[in-house]
Amino acid sequence: MIRIAAVGDIHMGPDSRGVLRPAFETLPDCADLLLLAGDLTRHGTPEEARVVADEVAGLGVPVVAVLGNHDHHDERPEEVAALLRDAGVAVLEGEAAVFEVGGTSVGVAGTKGFGGGFAGRSGGEFGEPVMKEFIRYSRRCADGLRASLEELGRQGCAVRVALTHFSPVPDTLAGEPLEIYPFLGSYLLAEAVDEAGADLAVHGHAHAGTEHGMTSGGVRVRNVAQPVIRRAFAVYHLRAGEAGTEEQGSGADALVEASR
């Protein structure tokens, strides 16, 4: 049984230093690795990134992250990622990381992802150059996720997890205004997950959304934005070779205020 802890949208800043650390220090007792689903900072500044890095350094379990739109806001995502990597975090963008958990290989493929909407109600590569680039960027993110998941398959990983910030399905957006669905995710991410194969897909971004969803191919999707799970992290149990999950909540109560 593989225990995946996950949370997104913690939106940390200098005034929230240390808020999540007590909960995160319990991770070795209840999880095998921690996934961070983007929007780790408020404005994407190095100062905020250092707070996040201190929060997750030396936890005793591997930490894997993707960045979110907030982490790009100050236009220094490379610096944010570097500070997290210095703290031992595997920061992914069209890449994958593999971990051995009790003799089982667990692979995590990650991308921030982007918007565009969902089947039947999505943007297309037509018209103005800026619109074309919007959708092409979404497609590049999805292609990177697909390639990373496929590589994990070639490596024979027994468990594969897709980690994104933007949502791959509309299910986990339920509760958000319909008008903003195209800015919360893209069906291209779900296509990548279904075509390449995964046991679980984890995302954040949709603060007013719903935790549970599923791709059309049957891969379970979990929205772990902290305002949704309402705890420091959620833990999902995966059995090698099975796409199903068993879930449990964390006993940790630490929360931070956040805004999308």
N, C-alpha and C positions, 0 to 999 in steps of 0.2 A: 504494500500500500504506500503510495507516494502522497505526501502531504504538502500541498501548495498553498502558501499564504500569499495574499494579494491585496493591494490597496492602490488607489489612484487619487489624484486631485487633493493632495494634502496641503498644497499652497502654503509652503512654509516661508517665514521671514524672520528677521532678528528677534521679534517679540514672541515667537513661538518656539524658540530654541529649547530643547529638552522636553517638549510636550509629549512626543511619541516615544522617546527613548525608553522609558520604563516598560511600556507595552512591548516594544520591539525586543527588549532583552529577554522576554519570555519565549521567543521564537524557537530556540533549540528544544524546548519541551513539547512543542506542538506542531512544528513544521520542519520540512526538509529544505525549503528555499523560499525566498521572499521575492515577489514580483511587484514592481512599481509601475503603474500604468499611466505615467505622464502627469503633467501639471504638478510638478513637485515643488515649484516655486510660484511666487505671485507675479513677478514681472521678468523673470529670466535673468536676473543680475548675478554676477559672481558672488556678491555678499550673501544673497539668499541661497545660492547653490552650496556655499560652505556650511550653512546651517543644516541643509539636507545631508550633506556628506558626513557631518559630525553625528547626525542622528542614526545613520545606518552603518557606520564604520565598526568593524570588529564584532559583528553580532553573533558569530558562531555558525551562521548558515549563509550560503551564497545569496547574493542580492543581484537581481537582474532588473534593468529599467529601460523604458523608452521615454523620450521627452514628449511634452505636450505643447499645445499652442502657447500657453503662458511661458513656458521655458524658452520659447523663441522670441518673445515680445521685445526684449532688449537687443535683439539681433546679435546675440553672442552665444548661440547654442553650443558651439564648439568649446567655449570656455566652461560652460555649465557641464557639459559631458566630461571634459578633462578633469574637473574638480571631483566629480563623482567617481571617475575611474581611479583617481589617486586614492580614494577611500576604499577601493576594492570592488566597486560596483561594475558589473558588465552592462555597458550602455549600448543598446542595439539600434541600428537603423539599416534595414535590409540585410541583417546579419543574424547569426545564431550562436548559441552557447550550449555546451553539453556538460552535464554533471553526472557523476556516479552516486546513486543513492541506494545504499544497501545492496549493491551488486546490480542495480538496474540503471540503465542509461536514460537520462531525462534530458530532452532537448527543448530549448526555448528559442523560438524565432520571433523577431520583433521589428516593428516599424511604428512610427508615429501614426501613419495613415493620414487621411484628409477627408474632406467632404465631397459632396456631389449628389447624394441622394440614393434612393433605392429603386429596385426594379419597377418600371412603369412610371416613376416620378423622379427621374434623375436628369442631371445636366448631360450635355453631349459635346463632343469636339467639333463644334460648328459655330460659325459666325466670327465674332471679334477675336483677335489674337489672345487677349487676356482671358476670354472664356475657354478657348482651346487649351491654354496653358493650365488653367485651373483643373480641368479634367485630366490632362496629361500628367500633371503632378500626382493626382490621386492614383492614376494607373501605375505610375512608376513606384509609388509606395506599395501598392498591391503586388506588383511584379516582384519587388524585393522580398516581400513576405512569402510569396509562393516559392521563389527560388530557395529561400532559406529553409522552408519546411521540406522541400524536396531533397535538399542536401542532408537534412536530418534523417530522412527516410533512407537515403543511400548509405548513411553511416550506421543504420540499423538501430536507431534509438527506439527503445521500447515504449516510451511515453513522449509525445510531442505536444507542446503548448504554443499557441499563437498569442503574442502579447502586443496590443496596440493601444493607442490613446483614443482615436476615433472609433466609433462603433461599426461592426460589420453587418449588423441586422437592425431592423426597426423595432423588433420585439422589446429590446432593452431601453428603448427611448420612450415607452409608454409613460405618460405623465408630463412629457415635454410638449410645448406648443407644436402642432403639426407644421406650422410655417417655418420652423427652424430645423426640421429634420435634415434637409440637405446640407446643413452646416455642422451636423453632429456625426455624420458617418457616410459610408459608401458601400454599396452592394459589391463593389470590386474586391473589397477585403474578404467578404464571405465567399466569393467565387474562388479566391486564392486558397482559402482554408479548405474548402470542399474539394477542389481539384488536387491539391497537394496532400491533404490528409492531416488531421490533428485530433487529439483527444479532448482538448479544451481550448476555448478562445476567451481571453480576458481583456477587458477594455475599461476606460473611464470616460471622462468628458461630460456625460449626461447627468448632471447633478439632480435633476428632477425626474430621472428615468426609473427603470425597474431593474432589479438584479438579474432575473432569469430570462434567457432567450435561447434560440436554437437556429442554426443555419438550415437552409432547405435540404442540405445533405445530411442533417442529423447530428452535427457537432454542437455540443452545448456551449452556450455563450454566457458569460457572467460580467455584468457591469459592476465594477468594484470602486466606482467613485465614492469617496468617503461619505458625502452627504446621502448616498443611497444605502450603503451597508451600515452606516451609523456606528462604526466602531473602528478601532485602530487598524484592523485587518480582518479579512475573512479567510477561512481555511477550507480548501477543497481537497477531497481524497480521491485519488485516481488509482485504479488497478492497471498494471501493465497489460496491454493488449485489449483493453476494454475502453470504449468511448464514453461510458457512463461515469458519473461522479456521485460521490456521497459528500455531503456538505455538513459543516458545523460552524458555529460562530466562535469568534475569539472571546475569551473572558475579559479582554482588555477594554476599558471604557474611554481611553484617551481619544479626544476629538479635537479638531481645530476648525475654526470658521473658515469658510472658503467661498469664493465666487467664481463662477465660470468666466 
